[in-house]
Amino acid sequence: MSVPHPPPRIRRATPADEDALGRLDRATWSTLHAVQPRPQPPYEPFYTERFGPRDHLVAESGEHTDGRMDGHIIGYLRIGFPTSLAANAHVRQILGFVVAEEARGTGVGRALLRAAAEEARRQGARRLTLRVLGHNTPARRLYESEGFVVEGVLPGEFLLDGKYVDDVLMGRKL
């Protein structure tokens, strides 16, 4: 019998999270979801001029039986504007989404997606969109279970590991 995992704590990222987020990002790199080459040292900073702590939700591992949070970052989601156009300001886009290998299948990704929808609504958004690689079946199933639908496909958009992979555009109303 498996031991149930305590629910993750979702919070806004802080400047102090940068190193942990960078390590998590590098540790989870895969052509299942990444279109950029594997990061190599010296590593670029995780936060950039465009995306800082305010644009990231962080999942921390859950509460221990004694009520303490262990504070280990096990996932993040980057949310932002898909364009800088005023006519598109009612839309937010998921621009990065990672769950640590050991936390996959435990509800962390679902909690982050729900927190992102809540945050997008709080910001006044009416839609939430994302892009996912066509061969990333686990992510696509999760997105569909949270109300996202396929709104477009760019066939063979990326060449990864010698194979052409579709870029799938998904979205949902908030």
C-alpha positions in Angstrom: 0.0 0.0 0.0 1.4 3.4 -1.0 1.7 6.2 1.5 -0.3 9.2 0.6 1.7 12.4 -0.2 0.7 15.5 1.7 -0.5 18.2 -0.6 2.1 20.7 -1.8 2.2 24.2 -0.6 1.9 26.6 -3.6 3.3 30.1 -3.2 4.8 33.0 -5.3 8.5 32.6 -5.8 11.0 34.8 -4.0 14.5 36.0 -5.1 15.9 33.4 -2.7 14.4 30.6 -4.7 16.5 31.3 -7.8 19.3 28.8 -7.3 16.8 26.0 -6.3 14.6 26.8 -9.4 17.6 26.7 -11.7 18.8 23.4 -10.3 15.3 21.9 -10.7 15.0 23.2 -14.2 18.4 21.6 -15.2 17.6 18.3 -13.4 14.3 17.9 -15.2 15.5 18.9 -18.7 14.3 16.5 -21.4 13.3 16.7 -25.1 9.9 15.5 -23.9 9.2 19.1 -23.1 12.3 21.2 -23.9 13.2 22.7 -27.3 16.4 24.4 -26.2 19.6 22.4 -25.9 20.5 20.9 -22.5 21.9 23.7 -20.3 25.7 23.6 -19.9 28.0 25.4 -17.3 28.4 28.3 -16.8 24.6 28.3 -16.2 22.5 31.4 -17.1 20.5 32.9 -14.2 17.1 31.4 -13.8 15.4 34.8 -13.4 15.7 37.2 -16.3 14.7 40.8 -17.1 11.5 39.5 -18.6 10.6 36.8 -15.9 11.4 37.3 -12.2 10.0 35.9 -9.0 6.6 37.7 -9.5 6.0 35.5 -12.6 6.6 32.1 -10.9 4.5 29.9 -8.7 6.4 27.4 -6.6 5.3 24.1 -5.2 7.0 23.0 -2.0 6.8 19.5 -0.6 4.0 19.1 1.9 3.5 19.2 5.6 5.1 16.6 7.8 3.1 14.8 10.5 4.3 17.3 13.1 2.8 20.2 11.1 6.1 21.6 9.7 6.6 22.3 6.0 9.9 20.9 4.7 10.2 23.7 2.2 11.8 21.6 -0.6 10.9 23.0 -4.0 9.4 20.2 -6.1 7.9 22.2 -9.0 7.2 25.6 -10.5 5.0 27.2 -13.1 5.8 30.5 -15.0 2.9 32.5 -16.0 2.9 35.7 -18.1 1.4 37.6 -21.1 1.6 35.8 -24.4 2.3 39.1 -26.2 2.8 42.8 -25.3 -0.3 43.8 -27.2 -3.1 45.6 -25.3 -5.7 43.7 -27.3 -4.3 40.5 -25.8 -4.0 41.7 -22.2 -7.0 39.5 -21.1 -4.9 36.3 -21.7 -2.2 34.7 -19.6 0.0 32.0 -20.9 1.9 29.2 -19.1 5.4 29.8 -20.2 7.2 27.2 -18.2 6.1 24.2 -16.1 8.3 21.7 -14.2 7.6 19.0 -11.6 10.5 17.2 -10.0 10.8 13.6 -11.1 10.1 12.2 -7.6 6.9 14.3 -7.3 5.3 13.4 -10.6 2.0 11.7 -10.3 1.4 13.0 -6.7 -0.9 16.0 -7.6 1.9 18.7 -7.7 1.3 19.5 -11.4 -2.5 19.7 -10.9 -2.1 22.0 -7.9 0.2 24.3 -9.8 -2.2 24.4 -12.8 -5.1 25.3 -10.5 -3.1 27.9 -8.7 -2.1 29.4 -12.1 -5.8 29.6 -13.1 -6.6 31.3 -9.8 -3.7 33.8 -10.3 -4.7 34.5 -13.9 -8.2 35.2 -12.7 -6.9 37.5 -9.9 -5.0 39.4 -12.6 -8.2 39.9 -14.6 -7.5 37.3 -17.3 -10.4 35.6 -19.1 -8.3 32.9 -20.8 -5.3 30.8 -20.0 -3.2 29.2 -22.8 -0.1 27.1 -23.2 2.0 25.3 -25.7 3.0 21.6 -25.3 5.0 19.3 -27.5 2.8 16.8 -29.3 4.7 13.8 -28.0 4.3 14.8 -24.3 1.3 12.6 -23.6 1.4 12.8 -19.8 1.3 16.6 -19.9 -1.4 16.7 -22.5 -3.6 14.4 -20.4 -3.1 16.5 -17.3 -4.0 19.7 -19.2 -7.1 18.1 -20.7 -8.2 16.9 -17.3 -8.0 20.5 -16.1 -10.2 21.9 -18.9 -7.6 22.8 -21.6 -8.6 21.9 -25.2 -6.4 21.8 -28.3 -6.9 25.0 -30.2 -4.3 24.5 -32.9 -1.3 22.4 -34.0 1.9 23.4 -35.7 2.9 20.2 -37.4 6.5 19.2 -37.3 7.4 22.5 -35.7 10.5 21.2 -33.9 13.3 18.8 -34.7 14.2 16.9 -31.5 16.4 13.9 -31.3 16.2 13.5 -35.0 12.3 13.5 -35.1 9.9 16.2 -36.1 7.5 17.1 -33.3 4.3 19.0 -33.3 3.8 22.1 -31.2 0.2 21.9 -29.7 -1.6 25.1 -28.7 -4.1 24.6 -25.9 -6.3 27.0 -24.0 -9.2 27.3 -21.6 -11.7 29.9 -20.4 -11.4 31.2 -16.9 
